Amino acid sequence: MPRIVIIGALVYDLVFAVPDWVQPNRAVHASGLTISPGGKGLNQAAAASRLGADAVRLVGCVGDDIFGADMLAALRRAGVDTAFIDVHADARTSIAAIIVRNNLPGFVGAPDASRRVSRAQIRAALADLRPGDVLLVGFEVPQSLVAYALGLGRAAGATTVVNPAPFFTRDKFAIKYLYLVDWLIPNVTEAELLTGVEDLAVSDFADILREKGVGNVIITMGEHGSLLVAENDFYTQDAFPVEAVDTTGASDAFVGAFCASLAQAWTPSRALQFASAAAALACTKPGTMTALPDRSEVEALLAGAQLDPPARVLDCRQ
């Protein structure tokens, strides 16, 4: 099976379930605490591996400390290749406090080691990339490295995927390399930031992004499902109804599952439904990596779900 290479962050997550948001000079007692490996890169790699990808490689950095060691061990247990994760003696492993209220998360992060990813590290990790492989890059690394990695991936003939998260600013540099992206997977807010416009129909965001050079676009809409727009395909997928506990890792489960589907050469509609089911299941447990489903769980949900498959819409917008 083709290899999946993911470039992103490894972040140790402290997830607090709280009755109220934290306010100045006020203590809030958490009703629950989950401590686990996280970070979008780590979560996406673990998700892809758990969901059927045979060869998943993660590129990132950790500190030489107990948190970094625990994350490396967790990734290896999940079947992820950690050979290209650098361990830095002079940096602390990235840590995030995730505050969850009414199933919605807020974040406080201390990136540190995750910012140490280098061009040399990426070049070494992608040296054996070949046609049919999948390269996934997120915005946890600097924009210059995103563009560099995508250039190497395109030159090698790999399928390139970008999940533009976390997106902190309207960084116009992001627009310059969209022609290198085969699959772009933003949520609605990220689509607004990438296009520089707001209050459009979701399909219009996808059209603008494709006009800027992106091959295919999937826009995720949380409980409202997702939309896939490609050259010859236009699909909508409803969200799977589940009892949500914590939505923190849902997008990472979606992206990891979709990349696993790409590596298996599934049709866009099948990949979209599979990714949507994985995202839904990730909402049913607290935490991030700890909440990621395995393939048997996703297949069980698909088998028992009273949900229509992705609807292929006749594209009359031309």
N, C-alpha and C positions, 0 to 999 in steps of 0.2 A: 504493500500500500504506500502511496506517496507520503512524504514527510510533511509535518506541520511545524514551522518555526515561528515562534512568538517572541516579540521584543517588547518588554514592558517592565513594570515594577513588581517587587516583592515587598509587601508591607504587612507587618504584624498588626492584626486588628483587635481592638478592645471594643466590643459592641455592648452598649448600655441600653437597656429598655427602661424608659422613664415615663412617669405620668405627666410631667411638665417640662418645657424647655428650660435650660439653665439660664438664670438671670444674674446680673451683678450682685455680689455680696449675699448670695442666697444658695443654700445647699439643696440639692435634689437627690433623694435616695432612689437608686435604681431598683426596679422590681426584678431585673434579671441581668446577668452578665455572661457573655460568651467571649472567650479568648481563643483566637485561632489564626493560622496563616491566612494572608489575604493579599490585596493588591490586584489590579485588573489583569496584569500579565500572568501572575500566578494562578488566579482564578480561571482565566480562559484556558491556560495550559492544562490545569487539572480537569476542567470540564471536558475538553476535547479528548483527553486520555480516557476518562471514565465512560465517555459516550461512544467509544468504539475506534478511535484513532490509534493505530498501532505504533506510530513513531512521532512523538511530540517532543520538541526541543524548546527550552525557554532560555532567553538571553536577558540577563539582568545583573544586579549587584546586591549584595548584602554586606553587613558588617561582620567582623570576626567576634561574634558574641552569641549568647544562648538563643536569641530570637532568630538569627540567621541560620544557625545550625538546625533549629527545630523546623524551619521552613524547608531547608534542603532535604531533611529526612522525610518530611511529609510529601514533598514532590516525588521523591524516589519511590515511596510507597504507592503513589498514584500512577507510577509508570512513566514519569516525565524525565527526559534526559537533562541533567543539570550540569553537564560538562562545560557549558559556556556561561555559567553564572559565576562572576568574579566575587571573591571574598576580600574585603578591604579592611586592613588592620587599623586604619586611621579614620574610619567612618562608622557611625552607628547604623544598625539596621533600621530601615524606615518603620515608623509606627503611626497608626491612625486611631483616634478615638471616634467611634461612630455612635451617635446619639439617636436612638429610635423612639419616636413618639407616634402613636396611632399608625404604626406600620410604615411611617415615613422617616428616612434617615437624614441626619445632618452630620457633617464631617469636620474633624480637626486633624490635620496631618503634619508630620515632621518627616519630610522625604529623605534627607541626608544621603545614605548609601545609594538609593535608587537613582540619584542624579549623577552617579559616576559612570554610567554606561558610555563607552567610547567607540569611535569609528573603528579602531583596530579590533576591538572585541566583536563588533558587528561583522566586519569583513571576515574574520576568522570563522564565525558561526555560519556565515552564508557561503563559504568557499565551495562547498559541495552541493549547493542548491541546484536542482535540475528541473526540467519541464515536468509539470504535473504536481510538483510540490506546492504547498500553500504557505505564503508568508503573511503573517498578521502583525501589524504595528498599531500601537495606540499612542495617545498624546501624553503618556506618563514620561516619555523621553522628549528632549528638545526637538523643535520643528526641523532643525538642520539635520538631525539624525534620522528623523522620519523620512525626509526626502532622500537622504543617502541610502538608507536601507531599501526603499522602494525602487531606486535606480538599479541597485544590485539585483533585486528580485526580478525586475522586468528584464534585465539583460540575461538572466539565467533561464527565463521562460517560465518562471513560477507564476501561480495565481496570486495576485496581491490583494490584501484585504486591509482596510483601515477602519478602526473604531475610534472616532475622534473624541475621545474622552480620557481624562477630564478636560473640558474646554473652559479655560478661565477668562480669555479675552477674545476680542474680535481681531485675531491675528491674521492679517491679510496674506502673510507668507504662506499660510495653509492653502490658499487658492492656487499657488503657482505649480504645485506638483500633482494636482488632481488627475491629470492625464495619465499618471502612472498607476492609478488605482483601478483594479478590476471590480472590486466590490467595496462600496462605502456603506457603513452601518451606523448612522447617527440616530439619536432620538430627535424629537421635534425641536427642542431648544438648541441642540447642536446644529441641526439643519438651518435654523435661523441665523446662527452665528457664522456658519460657513458661507451662506448666501448673502448675508448682510441685509436681509429683508425680513419682515415679520407679517403675521396675520394673513398668510396665504393658505390655500388648500394644500394638504400634505403632498398630493400628486404634483402640485406646481413646484414645491421645493425640490422634489426628485427630478423634474424636468430641467430646472435651472442647474442643478449639480451635474446632470448628464451633458448639458450644453457646455459646461466648463471642462469636460473631458472624461468624467468618470464613466466607466463602462456600465456598471449596474449599481442600483441604489436600493437599500432596504431602510425604511424609516420605522423605528419602533415607537409605539404610542402607549406603552404601559397597559392599563386595563382596557384600552380601546383597540388593542391588537397591533398589527403591523401591515406595511405596504411594501411590495417588491415591484420595482420598475426596471426592466431590462429592455434590450433592443426589440425582442419579440414576445416579451412576457409582461403582464401587468396583473399582479395578484394582490388580493387582500386576505388577511388571516385574522379571525377573531381571537381574542385572548381566551385561554382555557379557564373556566371558572374553578377557583380553588379557594380554600380558607387561608388567606394571607396572614403571615406572622411577621415577616421581615423581608422587604423587597430589595435589600442592599445588593445581593449578588445576582439578581435576575438578569440584568443586561449582560453580565459576564458569562452566565450560563447560555444565554441566547447566542452570543458571538462564538463561544467555544463549540457549541453544538453545530452551528452553521458551518464552521471551518471543518469539523469532522465530517460533515455531509459533503462538502466540496471535495475532500480527499477521497471520498468514496464515489465521486462522480454521480451523485443523486440529482434528480431533476430539481429545478428551483422550487416547485410547489411542495415536493416531499421534504426538501431541506428546510423550507420555511415553517412547515407544520411541526417538524421534529424540533427545531430550535425554539418554537413557541411553547411546546410542551415542556422542554427542559427549563425554560425561564419560569413557567408557572410553578413547577415543582420546587424551584429554588426559593420561591416566596413562602413555602409552607414550613420552613425551619428557620430558627435564628442563626445569625452568623453569615459568613461568606463561603470560604472553602468547605466548611462543615455542612453547608446547606446544599451543595451541588449534588444533583442526582446522578445515578449510574444509568446505563443503557436499559437495563431490565425495568427500572422504575418508569422511564420515559415510554417504553414500549407498552407497559401495562396501562399507563394513562391514555395512550393513543387507542389502545384496544377497547377501553371501557368508556371513552369520552363520547358524550352525546353532542358532538360538535361537527359541523360541516367541514370538509377539507377546504384548503384555500380556494377562494373564488377567482377564477380567471376572468378578468373583465375585458371586454372588447375595447381596444384602445382606439377611440375615435377622435383623439386630440390633434391628429396631424392635419 
